[in-house]
Amino acid sequence: MDFDISTYLLNRKAWVDEALEGLFDPPGRPKPLFDAMSYSLMAGGKRIRPILMMAAYELFRNEGKDILTFACAMEMVHTYSLIHDDLPAMDDDDLRRGKPTCHKVFGDAMAILAGDGLLTEAFNLISSDSHTKNWPADTRLSTIRELALAAGPQGMVGGQAMDILSEHKKVDINTVRFIHTHKTGAIIRASVRIGALLAEADPVSLNALTRYGESIGMAFQIVDDILDVEGKTALLGKKVGADNALEKATYPHVAGLVKSKEQARELIDSAHQSLEPFGDRAAPLRGIADLILKRNT
């Protein structure tokens, strides 16, 4: 029987949404800060990163609900990055997930602080005894380090910096790959690895899942670049054509649409190959990889 990836994603998304809703209820003080944090955190989204974490965990353990605290922390870091990415000093976007961006609703200063708050609260969450005391200290430390490396200057922040530095410049494909593997791929890779680390995966399995995460992370951003050219605002929930307006270093801009689509397919094929040792247990991860290639939102 074919695996129903749509039902799987909806169920896991519901788990994450419910857990996230309880994080700042009731809100702390000052209330406008927590309102801004909650606004962006609960503005929608497919929750792909926390779901990837749970799917990797479920290769070795029964149910991803066990690691919801870590999954929520990952979504908080992702949301922080979107808030800051949308700011006038960065991409200056008005829409995110079909809604006005955080700075459009709460102002630039509160949006910056909301992003800062989500980032730091994510690490508070996964290091707090009240939330993760059942996990060994060395495991918790490993996940904290994994998330910090993926989010910081060696990961997402470094990729974002290179993205900005490359605007309005002629760059080569290696620069584009650097941006994509750091700005987008690092967090996706970490999502998969943290799930495996929490499940105490053996080194061979962890390496295979790392390759899978790297492949889909790169593919995800290439498809995102393609959608900025071919997509529709109503479906994407954000303005299309923004990359071209800023002359950003994207795959279509450097390699063209045809080669970009070929590269995305090759990366998804590579992701599938990485999952071969896991057999049918990896059906959710295979389904997510296929959806990345087919996505239109």
C-alpha positions in Angstrom: 0.0 0.0 0.0 1.3 3.5 -0.9 2.3 5.7 1.9 -0.1 8.7 2.4 2.4 11.5 2.8 -0.4 14.2 2.9 -2.0 12.7 5.9 1.3 12.2 7.6 2.2 15.9 7.1 -1.1 17.1 8.3 -1.0 15.0 11.5 2.6 16.1 12.3 1.8 19.7 11.5 -1.1 19.6 13.9 1.2 18.3 16.7 3.6 21.1 16.1 1.0 23.8 15.9 -0.7 22.7 19.1 2.7 22.7 20.9 3.7 26.1 19.6 0.3 27.6 20.6 1.1 26.9 24.2 4.5 28.4 24.3 3.5 32.0 24.9 0.1 31.6 26.4 -0.4 33.6 28.5 2.0 36.2 26.9 4.8 37.6 29.0 5.7 41.3 29.4 6.1 43.5 27.5 3.0 42.1 25.8 3.7 43.7 22.3 6.9 41.8 22.1 5.2 38.5 22.8 2.4 39.4 20.5 4.9 40.0 17.7 6.6 36.7 18.4 3.4 34.7 18.4 2.1 36.6 15.3 4.9 35.3 13.2 5.2 31.9 14.8 1.5 31.1 14.3 1.2 32.8 10.9 1.0 29.5 9.1 3.6 27.5 7.3 4.0 23.8 6.5 6.4 23.1 9.5 8.7 21.1 7.2 11.7 21.5 9.4 10.2 20.1 12.7 8.4 17.4 10.7 11.8 16.4 9.1 13.2 16.1 12.6 10.3 13.9 13.8 10.5 11.8 10.6 14.2 11.1 11.2 13.6 10.3 14.8 10.8 7.9 13.8 13.2 5.8 11.8 14.5 4.5 15.1 11.8 5.3 17.7 8.0 5.0 17.8 6.5 8.5 17.7 7.8 11.9 16.9 5.7 13.5 19.6 8.5 12.5 22.0 10.7 15.3 20.6 8.2 18.1 20.1 10.1 20.4 22.4 13.2 20.2 20.0 10.9 20.4 17.0 9.3 23.6 18.3 12.7 25.1 19.0 13.7 24.5 15.3 10.5 26.2 14.1 11.2 29.1 16.4 14.7 29.5 14.9 13.3 29.3 11.4 10.6 31.9 12.1 13.2 34.3 13.6 15.1 34.0 10.4 12.0 34.9 8.3 11.2 37.9 10.5 14.7 39.3 10.0 14.8 38.3 6.3 11.7 40.4 5.6 13.0 43.6 7.2 13.6 46.7 5.1 17.4 46.4 5.7 17.3 42.9 4.2 14.7 41.8 1.6 12.1 44.4 2.5 9.1 42.1 2.0 5.5 43.1 2.7 4.0 39.6 2.7 4.9 36.3 4.4 2.7 33.2 4.3 0.0 35.3 2.8 -0.1 37.8 5.7 1.6 41.2 6.3 5.1 40.7 7.6 6.0 41.2 11.2 7.6 44.6 10.8 4.5 45.8 8.8 2.3 45.0 11.7 4.5 45.8 14.8 7.2 48.1 13.4 10.8 47.5 12.5 12.2 47.7 16.1 9.7 45.2 17.6 10.2 42.9 14.6 13.9 42.8 15.3 13.3 42.1 19.0 10.7 39.5 18.2 13.3 37.6 16.0 15.9 38.0 18.7 13.4 36.7 21.3 12.4 33.6 19.3 16.1 32.7 18.6 17.2 32.9 22.2 14.0 31.3 23.6 14.6 28.3 21.3 17.8 27.6 23.1 16.2 28.2 26.5 13.6 25.7 25.6 15.9 22.8 24.7 18.3 23.4 27.6 15.6 23.7 30.2 15.2 20.9 32.7 11.5 21.5 32.8 11.2 20.6 29.1 14.0 18.1 28.3 15.1 16.6 31.6 14.4 13.1 30.4 17.2 13.4 27.8 20.9 12.7 28.8 22.9 15.9 29.2 25.4 14.9 26.4 22.5 14.4 24.0 21.0 17.8 24.8 24.4 19.4 24.4 24.8 17.7 21.0 21.5 19.1 19.8 22.2 22.6 21.1 25.6 22.6 19.3 24.0 21.2 16.1 21.3 24.0 16.1 23.8 26.7 17.0 26.2 25.7 14.2 23.3 25.6 11.7 21.9 28.9 12.7 25.0 30.9 13.2 27.8 32.4 11.1 29.0 28.9 10.0 25.4 28.2 8.8 22.3 30.3 8.1 23.7 33.7 9.2 26.8 33.2 7.1 24.7 32.3 4.1 22.5 35.3 4.6 25.6 37.6 4.8 26.9 36.2 1.5 23.5 36.5 -0.1 23.5 40.3 0.7 27.1 40.7 -0.3 26.3 39.1 -3.7 23.4 41.4 -4.6 23.8 43.3 -7.9 27.0 41.4 -8.6 28.1 38.8 -11.1 28.8 35.6 -9.2 29.7 32.0 -10.1 27.9 28.9 -9.3 30.1 28.0 -6.4 29.0 31.2 -4.7 25.4 30.3 -5.2 26.0 26.9 -3.8 27.7 28.4 -0.7 24.7 30.7 -0.2 22.1 27.9 -0.6 23.9 25.3 1.5 24.4 27.8 4.4 21.3 30.1 4.2 18.7 27.3 3.7 20.5 23.9 3.7 22.1 24.2 7.1 18.9 24.4 9.0 17.3 21.6 7.0 20.3 19.4 7.4 20.3 20.1 11.2 16.6 19.2 11.5 17.3 15.7 10.1 20.5 15.3 12.1 18.9 16.4 15.4 16.1 13.9 15.0 18.7 11.1 14.4 20.8 12.3 17.4 17.8 12.2 19.7 17.1 8.7 18.5 20.7 7.7 19.2 21.2 6.6 15.6 24.4 4.7 14.8 27.2 6.6 12.9 26.5 5.0 9.5 22.8 5.9 9.7 23.6 9.4 10.8 25.9 9.8 7.8 23.2 8.6 5.4 20.7 11.0 6.9 23.2 13.8 6.8 23.6 13.2 3.0 19.8 13.2 2.7 19.5 16.4 4.6 22.1 18.1 2.5 20.5 17.0 -0.8 17.0 18.1 0.1 18.2 21.4 1.6 19.9 22.4 -1.6 17.0 21.2 -3.7 14.6 23.2 -1.5 16.3 26.4 -2.2 16.8 25.8 -5.9 13.0 25.1 -6.2 12.4 28.3 -4.2 14.5 30.2 -6.7 12.6 28.7 -9.5 9.2 29.6 -7.9 10.4 33.2 -7.6 10.5 33.2 -11.4 7.6 31.0 -12.3 5.4 31.1 -9.1 2.3 33.1 -8.2 2.0 35.4 -5.2 -1.4 34.1 -4.3 0.0 30.5 -4.0 3.4 31.4 -2.5 2.1 33.8 0.1 4.9 36.2 -0.7 5.9 38.5 -3.5 7.4 36.9 -6.6 10.1 38.4 -8.6 11.9 39.8 -5.6 15.1 38.0 -6.3 15.3 39.4 -9.8 14.6 42.9 -8.5 17.5 42.7 -6.1 19.7 40.9 -8.6 20.2 38.1 -6.1 22.6 35.2 -6.6 20.2 32.4 -7.5 20.4 29.2 -9.5 18.1 30.4 -12.4 20.1 33.7 -12.5 23.4 31.9 -12.9 22.6 28.6 -14.5 19.2 29.2 -16.1 15.8 27.6 -15.5 16.4 24.4 -17.4 19.7 23.5 -15.6 18.2 24.6 -12.3 15.3 22.1 -12.7 17.7 19.4 -13.7 19.9 20.0 -10.7 16.9 19.9 -8.3 15.8 16.5 -9.8 19.3 15.1 -9.4 19.5 16.3 -5.8 16.2 14.6 -5.0 17.4 11.4 -6.7 20.5 11.6 -4.4 18.3 12.0 -1.4 16.4 8.8 -2.3 19.7 6.9 -2.7 20.7 8.0 0.8 17.5 6.5 2.2 17.9 3.1 0.6 19.4 1.4 3.7 16.2 2.2 5.7 13.7 0.5 3.5 10.0 1.2 4.0 10.7 2.9 7.3 11.9 6.0 5.4 8.6 6.5 3.5 7.9 9.8 5.2 11.3 11.2 4.3 11.0 10.0 0.7 7.6 11.6 0.5 8.9 14.9 1.8 11.8 14.8 -0.8 9.3 14.2 -3.6 7.1 17.1 -2.4 10.0 19.5 -2.4 10.5 18.9 -6.1 6.8 19.2 -6.9 6.0 22.2 -4.6 4.3 25.3 -5.9 4.0 27.1 -2.6 
